[in-house]
Amino acid sequence: MDIIDAVSPPILHASDFVGQYTWYDDGWLGRLRLEAAEGKLPLRGSYFSYRFQSEHEVTAAFGGERPHEIRLGIHDFNGLDTQEFTGYLFAARKNAIAGVTYWRQERYAFFGKKAAPRLLPVFRRGEVTPGDFAGAFSVHWDGGRAALVIDLVNGRRLGGVWRQVGAGRRVVSGEVDADDSLLVRLSIGAPEDNVRLTGSLFSRPKHAVAGWIDTRSTRVGCYLIRYG
């Protein structure tokens, strides 16, 4: 599917979100299980943190303006009573979720996949700079994949090329946020295409970006994995 043609999924059910996900929380690896529940919150489950070697209760709700949006909380976790995550189910295959989380008012990205755990190679350690967004990435979103090459133009400004099988080549431009060094906003294609990617770089390993893509008609979760 061409990213320009992405549309909102139909009404979803709790069973569409159920399953076990390998969870990448700003690069920290975990295991999330979701199952259908009765009552005010239609999903519940558990989260195992490989970092802390601890297991935590999970509750979640979904739907609203966007049927594939999920809002979940991992309780008594990471120094918080509840760490909240907001993401978007890849509704076509129901095999991934991507979005953002906040830890003490700091924004971080995450994605989860119904796949075996996989350690992603560290790109670079140290303080984040705009140059950390430069490189070659594979882009994954609901219903499609693309290759994205990002270049640092100057300062916080970025440019690049988006290539997708069957949809050709599109010019990319954007910049790193002035106040949040992890946050990037990119425009994909011509202005009239109205496609914008908003994502956050994984702060420590700098090997991935996760967030969402807004199109003319919907918002889809996405994650980017660095390969060069």
C-alpha positions, -999 to 999 in steps of 0.1 A, spaced: 0 0 0 13 35 -9 15 55 23 -6 83 7 -35 58 4 -35 47 40 -70 48 56 -84 41 90 -93 5 98 -129 -5 104 -142 -11 140 -118 -33 159 -124 -57 188 -104 -66 219 -94 -98 202 -76 -78 175 -51 -66 201 -47 -99 220 -13 -117 219 23 -116 230 45 -88 218 83 -83 220 84 -48 233 111 -22 225 107 7 250 134 32 239 155 3 231 149 -16 264 136 -51 256 105 -66 272 77 -90 267 40 -78 267 10 -101 269 -25 -88 263 -58 -107 267 -94 -97 265 -111 -86 298 -145 -76 310 -154 -43 326 -143 -7 320 -109 -17 306 -113 -43 278 -77 -55 278 -54 -67 306 -22 -86 308 14 -86 320 48 -71 311 81 -87 318 111 -63 318 144 -79 308 161 -48 321 148 -51 357 140 -88 356 105 -80 369 69 -87 359 41 -61 361 4 -58 356 -9 -42 324 -43 -27 317 -54 -12 284 -82 4 264 -86 11 227 -107 29 202 -122 64 202 -116 88 173 -91 63 159 -103 26 163 -67 13 162 -54 35 190 -45 17 222 -37 33 255 -20 10 280 -5 13 314 23 -8 329 18 -6 366 44 -2 394 71 0 367 102 20 360 99 41 391 63 51 384 30 40 397 19 36 361 39 43 329 14 51 301 19 41 264 -2 54 235 2 36 202 -15 24 170 -21 -12 161 -10 -23 127 -46 -34 119 -40 -51 86 -20 -80 101 -26 -72 138 10 -80 144 26 -47 158 20 -16 178 40 17 177 38 50 194 50 71 223 54 69 261 62 95 288 85 90 317 84 119 342 72 142 314 100 131 290 89 117 257 102 84 244 92 60 216 83 24 216 72 -4 193 60 -40 199 60 -69 175 44 -103 176 78 -119 169 107 -135 187 130 -111 207 158 -97 185 186 -75 198 191 -45 174 228 -35 169 238 -3 187 245 26 164 263 50 187 263 57 224 265 92 240 245 124 238 221 127 210 229 151 181 209 159 150 234 138 130 222 107 148 191 109 125 212 106 94 214 72 78 195 45 60 163 30 76 137 4 68 103 19 75 75 -3 87 38 8 90 4 -8 88 2 -24 54 35 -13 39 73 -9 40 97 16 25 134 25 25 143 59 39 177 76 36 181 107 58 209 133 54 218 161 78 215 193 58 227 218 84 219 226 121 187 207 128 175 205 92 172 171 75 166 160 40 163 127 23 146 102 -1 117 78 6 115 48 -18 87 24 -19 81 -5 -43 53 4 -66 51 40 -55 85 53 -66 106 79 -50 96 109 -28 116 137 -14 118 140 24 124 172 44 121 181 81 139 189 112 148 178 147 128 196 174 145 226 190 135 215 226 135 177 223 166 163 207 149 129 202 119 142 184 118 145 146 92 157 121 94 148 84 73 157 54 72 129 28 66 139 -8 50 170 -22 32 195 1 -1 185 -15 5 148 -5 1 160 31 21 131 46 40 138 78 61 114 100 65 122 137 89 100 156 114 98 184 149 83 182 157 56 207 180 76 230 207 52 241 214 29 211 201 53 184 193 24 162 155 30 157 128 56 155 91 50 164 60 70 163 33 76 136 26 89 101 -3 113 95 -19 111 61 -49 129 45 -73 106 62 -57 88 91 -28 82 114 -8 50 113 18 37 137 53 32 123 88 22 133 122 27 115 151 3 119 186 16 110 205 -6 85 232 18 74 
